[in-house]
Amino acid sequence: LTTLAAAAGVGGLIPVLSDPNTAVTLFAPTNAAFAAALAELNTTAADLLRNSSLVTMLLQYHALPIVVYSADAPNGARVETLLPGHNITVSTTAGVEIIDEYMRHAKVTKADIKAGNSVMHIVDKVLFFDRGDSPEPPPETPKSLMEAIAADPELGILETAIAAANLTAVLSDPSAAITIFAPTDVAFVGTLTAEKINATALLANQSAVQALILYHALPMVVLSKDAPNNVDVGTLLTGHAVVVYNTPNVHLLDEYKRRANVKVADIRAGAGVIHKIDNVLLPYLQESYPDIPSAIAGEDLNTLATAVGVANLTGALSNPSAALTIFAPTDAAFASLLAELNVNLSSLAADPARVAGLLTYHVLGKPLYAAELTFGESLIPLLPGHNLTVGYDPEDGLVIVDEYQRSALVIKDSIVAGDSIIHIVDRVLLPKLAPLPPPPTPPTYDNLAAALEAEGLTTLA
């Protein structure tokens, strides 16, 4: 009991405890009990012993002003200690135990050690008294996932979204054995800003926000130590999964291949567990339009819309019963093509037939969802005599390969447009056609006067 002896010296109680006439009961924690208490309080013996007033109060709380032997211990009685205003509770139902003001149980491991007129009982735990500002024992596990989320100041937006999704009652069930990947408020703000999502509109759309929350939940409890590596795990949003990795740390990829890192793991709550993450996971929800032009406009494919007009294909594509597959290049893809061919949009638009050939190379004569495209499959576009090939990139996924072996990554797939299906790609596909004519060479004149006259600028001359 060397730690107790040191505390008694710091607390100035050695003279009192050395007096054979002192008649008290002392509950004496072992050295191991003191070590456990220091760990529980996240402090050191040196730091504790420097606070002599606290040490004195702590020792007073371990002493009764009367002598009580174990045979006389009153079961269930609250007994006043030498620390004024503070009590302990005695239990004898499973041996003699002392219960402190935090309901922590200290078992008497050796009883009735006589010392002068006093008696000492050795206990296996340091007793804590409640003095208001003293460190408290670790908090109890929240009774439900919802209770844990509501209590966390970093999860306020998630709490609001759960309420908007009408899922509060489900997550308040203490028996819900669910894993929640919980984006922090910072993660929500970052995602809403980056993806240009209107928070008010999202919260007003119950089905959309419900899908979002369910996509962050697994139908089983997965602790971080049990996280698989590079495995698709189905979520509570039917038909949708996240990819879970455990190296170099636990992280996830959503269906847009966006990464979310687990920042705080294994928050137990009821029968479930919460992992706080630094990004919002987004499921790919199939979009639907009445026809192809509406889909092109809705997906902001402005250059493609212009090209469709130049090629006089607007009428054909406006038929909602047209059953086609379209690989639709983004505006950035068209800009990259113009740079690649060293032409400008106006020179390309001057040849509607060539534009029509280019566009029909991106169209198949039947609707195919992404799941129906098989690696290595040859696709026959509406441009006669040409083909495309289905490829797969191990990092990025589905690609379409043209006749120059250029790969276009499918960045958004299976958009419904009437009876047709659109896949947005990041590159314009090129068939092997006759090369584009070079841009016209500007005329050359002998002098400025001749140039002004030839260009009809004689007034300036």
C-alpha positions in Angstrom: 0.0 0.0 0.0 2.9 2.3 -0.8 0.8 4.6 -2.9 -1.7 5.1 -0.1 1.1 5.8 2.3 2.5 8.4 0.0 -0.9 10.0 -0.3 -1.3 10.1 3.5 2.0 11.9 3.7 1.0 14.5 1.2 -2.4 14.9 2.8 -0.9 15.6 6.2 -2.7 12.6 7.8 0.3 10.7 9.0 0.0 12.1 12.6 -3.7 11.3 12.8 -3.2 7.8 11.4 -0.2 7.2 13.7 -2.2 8.0 16.8 -3.2 4.7 18.5 -6.2 6.4 20.0 -7.6 7.2 16.5 -10.8 5.2 16.1 -11.8 5.1 12.4 -12.5 2.6 9.6 -10.1 3.0 6.6 -10.8 1.5 3.2 -7.3 1.1 1.8 -6.9 0.8 -2.0 -4.0 -1.4 -3.3 -1.2 0.0 -5.4 -2.9 -1.7 -8.4 -6.2 0.0 -7.6 -4.4 3.4 -7.5 -2.8 2.7 -10.9 -6.2 1.8 -12.4 -7.7 5.0 -11.0 -4.9 7.2 -12.4 -5.5 5.6 -15.8 -9.2 6.2 -15.5 -8.7 9.8 -14.6 -6.0 10.2 -17.3 -3.5 11.6 -14.8 -0.2 10.5 -13.1 0.7 9.8 -9.5 3.0 12.8 -9.5 0.2 15.2 -10.7 -2.2 13.8 -8.2 0.2 14.1 -5.3 0.9 17.7 -6.2 -2.7 18.6 -5.3 -2.5 18.1 -1.6 -6.0 19.4 -0.9 -7.6 17.0 -3.3 -5.5 14.1 -1.8 -6.7 15.0 1.7 -10.3 15.0 0.5 -9.8 11.7 -1.3 -8.3 10.0 1.8 -11.1 11.4 4.0 -13.6 9.9 1.6 -12.0 6.5 2.3 -12.5 6.8 6.1 -15.5 6.4 8.4 -15.6 8.2 11.8 -16.6 4.9 13.4 -15.1 1.4 13.6 -17.0 -1.1 11.5 -15.9 -4.7 11.2 -17.0 -6.8 8.2 -19.4 -8.9 10.3 -21.2 -5.7 11.2 -21.3 -4.2 7.7 -24.9 -2.9 7.2 -26.2 -4.1 3.8 -27.6 -1.3 1.7 -26.9 1.4 4.2 -25.5 4.8 3.2 -22.7 5.8 5.6 -21.2 9.2 6.1 -17.4 9.5 5.6 -14.9 11.8 7.2 -15.3 14.0 4.1 -18.2 16.2 5.1 -21.3 15.9 3.0 -20.2 12.7 1.2 -21.3 9.2 1.7 -20.6 5.6 0.6 -23.0 2.7 0.3 -22.3 -0.7 1.8 -23.3 -3.9 0.1 -23.0 -7.4 1.5 -24.9 -9.4 -1.1 -21.8 -10.7 -2.8 -19.1 -10.3 -0.2 -18.5 -6.8 1.3 -18.5 -4.1 -1.4 -18.3 -0.3 -1.0 -20.2 1.7 -3.6 -19.0 5.3 -4.2 -20.9 8.3 -5.4 -20.4 7.3 -9.1 -21.9 3.9 -8.4 -18.5 2.2 -8.8 -18.1 -0.9 -6.8 -14.9 -1.6 -4.7 -14.6 -5.1 -3.3 -13.1 -5.7 0.1 -10.3 -8.2 -0.6 -8.9 -8.4 2.9 -11.0 -7.4 5.9 -10.7 -6.6 9.6 -7.0 -5.6 9.9 -6.8 -4.2 13.4 -4.6 -1.1 13.9 -4.7 0.4 17.4 -8.3 1.4 18.0 -9.0 1.5 14.2 -9.8 -1.2 11.6 -8.6 -1.3 8.0 -10.2 -3.1 5.0 -8.2 -3.5 1.8 -10.2 -2.7 -1.4 -9.5 -3.3 -5.0 -10.7 0.1 -6.3 -10.1 3.8 -5.4 -13.4 5.4 -4.3 -14.4 8.5 -6.2 -16.5 11.3 -4.6 -18.5 13.8 -6.6 -17.1 17.3 -6.1 -18.7 18.8 -9.2 -15.5 19.6 -11.1 -13.8 16.3 -10.6 -13.2 14.1 -13.6 -16.1 11.7 -14.2 -16.0 8.1 -15.0 -16.4 7.2 -18.7 -19.9 7.9 -20.0 -22.4 5.1 -20.5 -22.8 3.7 -24.0 -25.7 5.5 -25.7 -28.9 3.5 -25.7 -29.4 3.9 -29.5 -27.8 5.1 -32.7 -30.1 8.1 -32.7 -29.1 9.0 -29.1 -25.4 8.9 -30.0 -25.9 11.0 -33.2 -28.1 13.6 -31.4 -25.4 13.9 -28.6 -22.5 14.5 -31.0 -22.0 18.2 -31.8 -20.3 17.3 -35.2 -23.4 15.4 -36.5 -26.1 18.1 -36.4 -26.8 18.0 -40.1 -27.0 14.3 -40.1 -29.5 14.4 -37.3 -31.6 16.9 -39.3 -31.4 14.7 -42.4 -32.5 11.6 -40.5 -35.5 13.5 -39.3 -36.3 14.7 -42.8 -36.0 11.1 -44.0 -38.5 10.0 -41.3 -35.9 7.5 -40.0 -35.6 8.9 -36.4 -37.8 6.1 -34.9 -35.9 3.4 -36.7 -32.6 4.5 -35.5 -33.9 5.1 -32.0 -34.5 1.4 -31.6 -31.9 0.1 -29.1 -31.9 -3.3 -30.8 -31.1 -1.9 -34.2 -27.9 -3.9 -35.2 -26.8 -1.5 -37.9 -23.5 0.2 -38.9 -23.8 3.9 -39.6 -21.2 5.8 -41.6 -21.8 9.2 -40.2 -20.6 12.3 -42.2 -19.7 15.2 -40.1 -21.2 18.7 -40.5 -18.0 19.7 -42.3 -18.3 16.8 -44.7 -21.9 17.7 -45.5 -21.1 21.3 -46.2 -18.2 20.3 -48.4 -20.2 17.8 -50.4 -23.2 20.1 -50.8 -20.9 22.9 -52.1 -18.8 20.7 -54.4 -21.8 18.9 -55.9 -23.9 22.1 -56.1 -26.7 20.4 -54.1 -29.4 22.7 -52.6 -29.7 21.7 -49.0 -33.2 23.0 -48.6 -34.4 21.2 -51.7 -32.7 18.0 -50.6 -34.3 18.1 -47.1 -37.7 18.8 -48.7 -37.4 15.7 -50.9 -38.1 12.9 -48.4 -37.5 10.0 -50.9 -34.1 11.5 -51.9 -32.8 12.2 -48.4 -34.1 8.8 -47.2 -32.1 7.1 -50.0 -29.1 9.1 -48.9 -29.3 8.1 -45.3 -30.0 4.4 -46.1 -26.9 4.4 -48.4 -24.8 5.3 -45.2 -26.1 2.2 -43.3 -25.2 -1.4 -43.4 -27.6 -4.1 -42.3 -25.1 -5.6 -39.8 -22.5 -4.4 -37.3 -19.0 -4.1 -38.7 -16.3 -2.9 -36.3 -13.2 -1.3 -37.8 -11.1 -4.4 -36.9 -13.4 -6.5 -39.0 -13.5 -4.2 -42.1 -12.9 -6.2 -45.3 -10.5 -5.0 -48.0 -11.7 -4.1 -51.5 -15.1 -5.7 -51.0 -18.5 -4.5 -52.2 -20.8 -4.4 -49.2 -24.6 -3.9 -49.7 -26.2 -1.0 -47.9 -29.7 -0.6 -46.5 -30.5 1.2 -49.8 -31.6 -1.8 -51.9 -29.4 -2.5 -54.9 -26.6 -0.2 -53.8 -23.3 -0.9 -52.3 -20.1 0.8 -51.0 -16.6 -0.6 -51.5 -14.9 -1.1 -48.1 -11.1 -1.0 -47.8 -9.0 -1.6 -44.6 -5.6 -0.4 -45.9 -3.8 1.9 -45.3 -6.8 2.9 -43.1 -10.5 2.1 -43.2 -12.1 4.0 -46.0 -15.0 3.7 -48.5 -15.7 4.4 -52.1 -19.2 5.3 -53.2 -20.9 4.5 -56.5 -19.2 7.6 -58.1 -15.8 6.3 -56.8 -15.6 9.2 -54.3 -13.6 8.4 -51.2 -14.7 8.8 -47.5 -12.2 8.1 -44.7 -13.2 6.8 -41.3 -12.0 9.5 -38.9 -13.5 8.2 -35.7 -14.3 4.5 -35.5 -16.3 2.1 -33.3 -18.7 4.4 -31.5 -21.0 1.8 -29.9 -24.6 2.8 -29.6 -27.3 0.3 -28.5 -26.8 -2.8 -30.6 -25.2 -0.8 -33.4 -22.0 1.0 -34.2 -21.1 4.4 -35.7 -18.1 5.4 -37.8 -17.6 9.1 -38.4 -16.5 9.9 -42.0 -15.1 12.9 -43.7 -17.2 12.8 -46.9 -20.8 12.2 -47.8 -21.4 9.0 -49.8 -23.5 9.4 -52.9 -25.5 6.5 -54.4 -25.9 6.4 -58.2 -29.7 6.8 -58.6 -30.9 6.2 -62.1 -32.3 9.4 -63.7 -35.2 9.5 -66.2 -36.2 11.9 -68.9 -39.1 11.7 -71.4 -36.9 11.8 -74.5 -33.3 12.2 -75.6 -33.2 16.0 -76.2 -34.6 16.5 -72.6 -31.9 14.2 -71.2 -29.1 16.1 -73.2 -30.4 19.4 -71.9 -30.9 18.1 -68.3 -27.4 16.8 -68.2 -25.9 20.1 -69.4 -24.5 18.5 -72.6 -24.5 21.8 -74.5 -22.0 21.1 -77.2 -23.7 17.8 -78.0 -27.0 19.6 -78.3 -25.4 22.0 -80.8 -23.9 19.2 -82.8 -27.3 17.4 -82.9 -28.8 20.5 -84.4 -26.0 21.0 -86.9 -26.4 17.3 -88.0 -30.2 17.8 -88.4 -30.8 14.9 -86.0 -33.1 16.8 -83.5 -36.3 15.4 -85.0 -35.1 11.8 -85.0 -33.9 11.9 -81.5 -37.0 13.7 -80.2 -39.2 10.6 -80.8 -39.8 9.1 -77.3 -40.3 5.7 -78.7 -36.8 5.7 -80.3 -35.0 2.7 -78.7 -31.3 3.6 -78.8 -28.1 3.6 -76.8 -26.2 6.9 -76.9 -22.6 7.5 -75.7 -22.9 11.2 -74.9 -19.6 13.2 -74.7 -19.4 16.0 -72.2 -18.6 19.6 -73.2 -15.1 19.2 -72.0 -14.7 16.1 -74.2 -15.8 18.1 -77.3 -13.3 20.9 -76.4 -10.5 18.3 -76.1 -11.4 16.8 -79.5 -11.2 20.2 -81.2 -7.8 20.7 -79.7 -6.8 17.2 -80.7 -7.8 17.8 -84.3 -6.6 21.4 -84.4 -9.9 22.6 -85.6 -12.5 25.0 -84.3 -16.2 24.4 -83.7 -17.3 26.6 -86.6 -15.2 24.7 -89.2 -16.6 21.4 -87.8 -20.1 22.7 -88.0 -19.6 23.8 -91.7 -19.8 20.1 -92.6 -23.2 18.7 -91.3 -22.7 15.4 -93.0 -19.4 14.8 -91.2 -20.9 15.8 -87.9 -23.8 13.5 -88.5 -21.4 10.6 -89.1 -19.5 11.5 -85.9 -22.7 11.5 -83.9 -24.2 8.3 -85.3 -20.9 6.6 -84.4 -22.0 7.2 -80.8 -25.4 5.6 -81.2 -26.4 1.9 -81.0 -29.7 0.7 -82.5 -31.0 -0.8 -79.3 -31.1 0.3 -75.6 -28.4 -1.2 -73.4 -27.9 -0.6 -69.7 -24.4 -0.6 -68.3 -24.9 -4.0 -66.8 -25.6 -5.4 -70.3 -22.3 -4.2 -71.7 -19.8 -7.1 -71.6 -16.0 -6.6 -71.5 -14.5 -7.2 -75.0 -17.9 -7.1 -76.7 -17.9 -5.5 -80.2 -20.7 -2.9 -80.6 -22.3 -2.0 -83.9 -23.1 1.7 -84.1 -25.6 3.3 -86.5 -22.7 4.5 -88.6 -22.4 1.7 -91.2 -19.2 -0.3 -91.4 -17.8 0.8 -88.1 -17.6 -0.7 -84.6 -16.9 0.1 -81.0 -15.5 -2.1 -78.2 -16.4 -2.4 -74.6 -13.4 -2.1 -72.3 -12.8 -2.1 -68.6 -10.3 0.0 -66.6 -9.4 -1.7 -63.3 -9.3 1.7 -61.5 -12.0 3.6 -63.3 -14.4 1.0 -64.6 -16.4 0.8 -67.8 -14.8 2.4 -71.0 -15.8 2.4 -74.7 -12.9 2.0 -77.2 -13.0 3.6 -80.7 -11.4 2.5 -83.9 -8.2 4.4 -83.0 -8.0 2.5 -79.7 -8.9 5.7 -77.8 -10.8 4.9 -74.5 -13.7 7.0 -73.3 -14.6 6.5 -69.7 -18.3 6.1 -68.8 -18.6 8.7 -66.1 -22.4 8.4 -65.7 -24.4 5.4 -66.9 -27.9 4.1 -67.7 -29.8 7.4 -67.9 -33.3 6.7 -69.1 -34.5 8.9 -71.9 -37.9 7.7 -73.2 -37.2 4.2 -74.5 -33.5 5.0 -74.9 -30.5 4.8 -72.6 -27.7 7.4 -72.4 -24.2 6.8 -71.0 -22.1 10.0 -70.5 -18.5 9.6 -71.6 -15.4 11.8 -71.1 -14.1 11.6 -74.6 -15.5 11.9 -78.2 -15.2 8.6 -80.0 -13.6 8.8 -83.5 -14.4 6.4 -86.4 -11.8 5.9 -89.0 -13.1 8.2 -91.7 -11.4 10.4 -94.3 -9.4 13.0 -92.5 -11.0 16.4 -91.8 -10.1 19.1 -94.3 -7.5 21.5 -93.0 -8.7 24.9 -91.9 -8.6 27.4 -94.8 -5.3 29.2 -95.3 -5.7 33.0 -94.9 -5.0 34.9 -98.1 -1.7 36.7 -98.6 -1.4 40.2 -100.1 1.5 42.2 -101.4 0.9 45.2 -99.1 -1.7 46.6 -96.6 -3.4 48.7 -99.2 -4.0 45.7 -101.3 -5.3 43.8 -98.3 -7.7 46.6 -97.3 -9.0 46.8 -100.9 -9.5 43.0 -101.2 -11.3 42.8 -97.8 -13.6 45.7 -98.8 -12.2 48.1 -96.3 -11.5 50.9 -98.7 -13.2 53.5 -96.5 -10.5 52.9 -93.8 -7.9 53.3 -96.6 
